[in-house]
Amino acid sequence: MPASILEEVDHLLGAVSTRWTSTRLSCPSCGSAHVAQVLGDNGGISYVCTACGHSWS
């Protein structure tokens, strides 16, 4: 158990930072991290790069 609330906050922020980094998507075409998740025609999930317009699923 942490000795202070500040240690607990640091621990939680570290976990969030690691999760964000590990789940971030990048465009396979241009490498940009500006990616939007969209619903496909048949209910599937697709992705669109807002930098270059490339789409994939």
Secondary structure by P-SEA (a helix, b strand, c coil): ccccaaaaaaaaaaaaaaaaaaabbbbccccccbbbbbbccccbbbbbccccccccc
